[in-house]
């Protein structure tokens, strides 16, 4: 890898075989077979952003024979891990605040972006956003053409040879994506790949994919506006409110979320949460056949709950030669009792309904769906059981950054509950969360920038005990002490210490995953101390 720090007049030049007459890459005509045949060999490609997606894009393009330049506004001293992840591939890096972004794509045939980089997002770094807006703006009389602009997610979906299941929603999409992948994996004749917003860019998996694979891709509001085509099946968990800083308004956020439903394959299906009115309305788009699921009797052609069993009401599998009619089920449409689900909470029953519906669409047998769903124990940082120490259960729900997710977490466990909340405020209404916290929690321990505001809201809602902690580690110890007081007062085990912050992590941690790991480490230290004392 080479690192350049060009002046504003510098322009990177190709070291490959590209000639100017080749012009921009025609994405609409590009296929995976073309890439495998060398269509990108010697072409100049620019990658914007050098985090997970940017690293994956750079490796993909180099392996396809392209001449790759990577731009990142951070200084190269902060990019050591990213540079190492390239594994010695020949990539030119333009890094730092002194680099003019437009120099990165001079002479390029294609510009590929990481999810957070978009000329329409106010959260994109201003210089880069302005340069991208100039790049995509029509230029009168420009016959040379400008490089095509594509996101990692869009490029993957354009080239993917396998059926795809796109999963989105304000909350629950990671659990639902993972559960769908687990259910589909019960059919060994169709290998399953899971990735996307879950933290695993899929672009590098293209080399391994065949039409027999099934790909589950979690899609966020960052990725959806960049898509030009949809997935075979689109799955929605819910659409409430989030990321208004990026989308400007609730309607802007909902418009971004609706994109997946608008683009879904007409021969595919829309799997929609009928308990969410915003999501239910997507059925009227007419873009594909809707399959509705809800926590009640199933609607015709959908999935629901009857007498504590997940049941299906005539879900018709995706059209395949020689097959037709409704998917097979047990008596009365039964698939599995909800009591067999290992993931806690009513909201996770809803997530399981979406996974069951998807499994039926792909022709899986009900007994296979039942075994896979029952064996699924959840995902990291989403109601993740960490430990039970002397009657106190510790649960990591660091992904609970939105009030509706925290409310669901509070309702997933019996009292007594001590909740740890706080972080960087996301600018959403917390009134309902305060009321539910006062109703469900024995106490709250607040941390971070939003801690004082949460303490005021919870107190006004009637929560009697609220403590403040300067660090997450101290919060764990304070919450543990409160939980033990409740047990000593005669309440039944287990008491639950729940990290579900109702806030972003960036005031104290790099991301929610780092916060969740720190919580686990604090609980681990607490367990070690108890064991040490017990041996004395």
Secondary structure by P-SEA (a helix, b strand, c coil): cccccccccbbbbbcccccccccccccccccaaaaaacccccbbbbbccccaaaaaaaaaaaaaccbbbbbbcccccccaaaaaaccccbbbbbcccccccccccccccbbbbccccccccccccaaaaaaaaaaacccccccccccccccaaaaaaaccccbbbbbbcccaaaaaaaaaaaaaaccccbbbbbbcccccccccccccccccbbbbbbbcccccccccccccbbbbcccccccccccccaaaaaaaaacccccccccbbbbcccccccccccccccccbbbbbccccccccbbbbccccccccccccccccccccccccccccccccccccccccaaaaaaaaaaaaaaaaacccaaaaaaaaaaccccccccccccccccbbbbbccccccaaaaaaaaacccccbbbbbccccccccaaaaaaaaaacccbbbbbccaaaaaaaaaaaacccbbbbbccaaaaaaaaaaaaaaaaaaccccccccccccccccccccccaaaaaaaaaaaaaaaaaaaaaaaac
